[in-house]
Amino acid sequence: MMRGFRHPATDFLITFVRGRVERARAQEDRGASAIEWVVIAAVVVTVVAAVGYVISQALNDRAEDVSNCIEGTDGTAENC
């Protein structure tokens, strides 16, 4: 900047640009933080899917046992 030329608009522009650059440098970890949240979300979704699969299989197995019990009954309560 020329020493003899000072204008409020140029001072404002220089200050504004410096502030934006400083904020951009201070927020350089935002990308890393976003990646961390994506990884955490992926782990949570995987765990929920695994638990859902296990529960689904347990319910299907139990429903099949009940179905087999109903099909094999002869009217007495002692079959199952």
C-alpha positions in Angstrom: 0.0 0.0 0.0 1.3 3.5 -0.8 2.0 5.5 2.3 0.7 8.7 1.0 -2.7 7.3 -0.1 -5.1 6.6 2.8 -8.8 6.3 2.2 -11.4 4.9 4.5 -12.7 2.6 1.8 -9.3 1.0 1.2 -8.6 0.7 4.9 -12.0 -1.1 5.3 -11.2 -3.4 2.3 -7.8 -4.3 3.7 -9.2 -4.9 7.2 -12.0 -7.0 5.7 -9.8 -9.2 3.6 -7.3 -9.7 6.5 -10.2 -10.7 8.8 -11.5 -13.2 6.2 -8.1 -14.7 5.7 -7.6 -15.1 9.5 -11.0 -16.7 9.9 -10.3 -19.1 7.0 -7.0 -20.1 8.7 -8.7 -20.6 12.1 -11.3 -22.9 10.5 -9.0 -25.2 8.7 -10.1 -28.1 11.0 -13.7 -27.8 9.8 -13.1 -30.4 7.1 -11.6 -32.8 9.6 -14.5 -32.3 12.0 -17.0 -33.1 9.2 -15.1 -36.3 8.3 -15.2 -37.3 12.0 -18.9 -36.9 12.1 -19.4 -38.9 8.9 -17.3 -41.7 10.4 -19.2 -41.6 13.7 -22.5 -41.7 11.8 -21.4 -44.6 9.7 -20.4 -46.6 12.8 -23.8 -45.9 14.4 -25.7 -46.9 11.3 -23.7 -50.1 11.0 -24.3 -51.0 14.7 -28.1 -50.3 14.3 -28.2 -52.4 11.2 -26.5 -55.3 12.9 -28.7 -55.2 15.9 -31.8 -54.9 13.6 -30.6 -58.0 11.7 -30.1 -60.0 14.8 -33.5 -59.1 16.2 -35.1 -59.8 12.9 -33.6 -63.2 12.7 -34.6 -64.0 16.3 -38.2 -63.0 15.6 -38.3 -65.0 12.4 -36.9 -68.1 14.1 -39.4 -67.7 17.0 -42.3 -67.2 14.5 -41.3 -70.3 12.7 -41.3 -72.3 16.0 -44.7 -71.0 16.8 -45.9 -71.8 13.2 -44.5 -75.4 13.5 -46.2 -75.8 16.9 -49.6 -74.7 15.5 -49.3 -76.9 12.5 -48.4 -80.0 14.5 -51.1 -79.6 17.2 -53.8 -82.2 17.7 -55.9 -80.1 20.0 -54.0 -80.8 23.2 -51.9 -78.3 25.0 -49.0 -80.7 25.5 -47.5 -80.6 21.9 -45.4 -77.4 22.3 
